[in-house]
Protein backbone atom coordinates (compact mmCIF):
# COMPACT_ATOMS: atom_id res chain seq x y z
CA UNK A 1 0.00 0.00 0.00
CA UNK A 2 1.34 3.37 -0.99
CA UNK A 3 0.90 6.31 1.41
CA UNK A 4 0.52 9.48 -0.67
CA UNK A 5 0.06 13.19 -0.04
CA UNK A 6 -3.51 14.47 -0.35
CA UNK A 7 -3.15 16.05 -3.81
CA UNK A 8 -1.31 13.10 -5.31
CA UNK A 9 -3.89 10.75 -3.75
CA UNK A 10 -6.69 12.59 -5.56
CA UNK A 11 -4.87 12.38 -8.90
CA UNK A 12 -4.21 8.65 -8.44
CA UNK A 13 -7.84 8.14 -7.43
CA UNK A 14 -8.89 9.87 -10.65
CA UNK A 15 -6.71 7.43 -12.59
CA UNK A 16 -8.27 4.48 -10.74
CA UNK A 17 -11.77 5.72 -11.59
CA UNK A 18 -10.86 6.18 -15.26
CA UNK A 19 -9.27 2.73 -15.45
CA UNK A 20 -12.30 1.02 -13.89
CA UNK A 21 -14.95 2.99 -15.81
CA UNK A 22 -15.91 0.23 -18.26
CA UNK A 23 -15.45 -2.77 -16.02
CA UNK A 24 -14.34 -3.26 -12.46
CA UNK A 25 -14.87 -1.36 -9.25
CA UNK A 26 -13.06 0.92 -6.84
CA UNK A 27 -13.36 0.28 -3.10
CA UNK A 28 -12.91 3.28 -0.79
CA UNK A 29 -12.63 3.03 3.00
CA UNK A 30 -12.33 5.75 5.63
CA UNK A 31 -11.44 5.34 9.27
CA UNK A 32 -10.04 7.21 12.24
CA UNK A 33 -6.26 7.15 12.41
CA UNK A 34 -4.35 7.78 15.62
CA UNK A 35 -0.85 7.60 14.17
CA UNK A 36 0.11 4.22 15.58
CA UNK A 37 2.01 1.79 13.43
CA UNK A 38 2.06 -1.08 15.94
CA UNK A 39 -0.97 -2.82 17.46
CA UNK A 40 -2.06 -2.11 21.02
CA UNK A 41 -1.08 -4.86 23.51
CA UNK A 42 -4.00 -6.68 25.12
CA UNK A 43 -2.71 -6.91 28.68
CA UNK A 44 0.12 -5.47 30.67
CA UNK A 45 1.30 -2.05 29.61
CA UNK A 46 -1.71 0.21 29.38
CA UNK A 47 -0.34 3.36 27.83
CA UNK A 48 -2.91 6.08 27.60
CA UNK A 49 -1.83 7.29 24.17
CA UNK A 50 -3.65 10.44 23.12
CA UNK A 51 -2.90 11.78 19.65
CA UNK A 52 -2.16 15.47 19.28
CA UNK A 53 -4.94 15.88 16.72
CA UNK A 54 -7.50 13.65 15.07
CA UNK A 55 -6.67 12.23 11.66
CA UNK A 56 -8.48 10.17 9.04
CA UNK A 57 -7.02 7.36 6.97
CA UNK A 58 -8.52 7.10 3.49
CA UNK A 59 -7.79 4.03 1.38
CA UNK A 60 -8.73 3.18 -2.20
CA UNK A 61 -8.20 -0.02 -4.15
CA UNK A 62 -9.21 -1.52 -7.46
CA UNK A 63 -8.17 -5.03 -6.48
CA UNK A 64 -4.67 -4.71 -7.90
CA UNK A 65 -3.44 -1.28 -6.87
CA UNK A 66 -3.86 0.15 -3.37
CA UNK A 67 -3.37 3.78 -2.39
CA UNK A 68 -3.90 5.64 0.87
CA UNK A 69 -3.56 9.05 2.49
CA UNK A 70 -3.78 10.55 5.97
CA UNK A 71 -5.86 13.69 6.39
CA UNK A 72 -5.28 15.98 9.36
CA UNK A 73 -7.95 18.19 10.90
CA UNK A 74 -6.44 21.31 9.35
CA UNK A 75 -6.81 19.94 5.81
CA UNK A 76 -10.26 18.32 6.09
CA UNK A 77 -12.35 21.11 4.54
CA UNK A 78 -10.02 21.59 1.57
CA UNK A 79 -9.72 17.84 0.97
CA UNK A 80 -13.46 17.26 1.34
CA UNK A 81 -14.29 19.85 -1.31
CA UNK A 82 -11.81 18.37 -3.79
CA UNK A 83 -12.89 14.79 -2.95
CA UNK A 84 -16.61 15.54 -3.38
CA UNK A 85 -15.99 17.19 -6.76
CA UNK A 86 -14.01 14.14 -7.84
CA UNK A 87 -16.78 11.76 -6.76
CA UNK A 88 -19.46 13.81 -8.53
CA UNK A 89 -17.46 13.66 -11.74
CA UNK A 90 -16.84 9.89 -11.67
CA UNK A 91 -19.92 8.33 -10.03
CA UNK A 92 -21.96 8.47 -13.25
CA UNK A 93 -21.08 4.88 -14.12
CA UNK A 94 -23.49 3.37 -11.57
CA UNK A 95 -26.10 0.93 -12.81
CA UNK A 96 -29.70 2.04 -12.52
CA UNK A 97 -32.24 -0.17 -10.78
CA UNK A 98 -34.86 -1.88 -12.89
CA UNK A 99 -38.20 -0.25 -12.17
CA UNK A 100 -41.09 -2.66 -12.14
CA UNK A 101 -44.52 -1.35 -13.01
CA UNK A 102 -47.24 -1.21 -10.38
CA UNK A 103 -49.51 -3.43 -12.43
CA UNK A 104 -47.12 -6.36 -12.08
CA UNK A 105 -46.96 -5.84 -8.32
CA UNK A 106 -50.75 -5.74 -7.94
CA UNK A 107 -51.20 -8.89 -10.00
CA UNK A 108 -48.62 -10.71 -7.94
CA UNK A 109 -50.32 -9.83 -4.65
CA UNK A 110 -53.80 -10.92 -5.78
N, C-alpha and C positions, 0 to 999 in steps of 0.2 A: 504494500500500500504506500502510495506516495503522498507525503504531507506537503501541500502547496500553500502559497500565499493566497489571499482572498481573490485578487484580480486574476491571477493565473488559474485558480480553481474555476472561476466562472467561464474563462475561455475554454478550458478543457471540458467543462460540462457542456458547453455549446457544441464542441466537437463530438462528444458522446451522443448528444441528442440527434445531431445530423447523421451520424453513422447508423443509428438505430431507427431512423425514420421509417424505412420501408419494412423492415422486419427486426424483431428483437425488442428488448425493453431496457429501461434504465431504472435501477433501484436506488432510492435516496433515503438515507436515514439521518436523524438528528437526535443528539442526546447531550445531556449536561456533561461537561468535562472539567475535572478538578485539577488537572495538570499532573496527575500521577502516571508513572510508567510501569510501576510494579503493583501487583495485587495487594490488597489489605490482608494482613494475617488474621486468622479466625480467633485464636486465643493468645494470651500472653501480652505482648506489648500493645497497649491501646493508646496509640498516639492520637491526640485530637488535632488532626490536620485540618486547618481552615485555609482555603485558598484566599489570595489577596483580592481577587475579583472573580465573578462568575464568567465562565466561558462555555461555548457550545462547540461540539464536534460534529461536523457535517461530512457525511461520506456519500459517495456515489459510485456505482458499479454497473457495468453492462454484462457481467459474467466473466469477462476476460481481463478488463482493465479496471483497476480500483484507484480512486483518488479521494483525498480528504483535505479538510482545512479546519483550523481552529479560529473561532470568531470571539473576540473579546467584547466586553460590554460597551466600550467606546466606539466600536465599529459596527454595531448591530444595525442601526438605522440605515447607514449607507449601504451595507451589504444586503439588507432586506429589500431595499428599493431596487437594486440591481438584480437580485435573485428573482423577485416577483416579475420584473420585466422580461427576464429570460424565460421563466416558466410560461408566461402569457404567450410568448412568441413560439414556443415549441410544444405546447400541449395540444395543438390542433389535430394531432394524429390519433386521438382516442376514438375507439369504435362506439358508434351510437347504439343504444338499446333498440331491440325490435319492439315496436309498439303494436299491441294486439288490439283489435277493434272491440268495442263493448258488446257487439252482437255475439261474438264468439264466447265471451265470458258469460253472458246471460243464458245462452244455449247450454253451456256446460253445467251451470248450476241447476237447471231445471230438470 
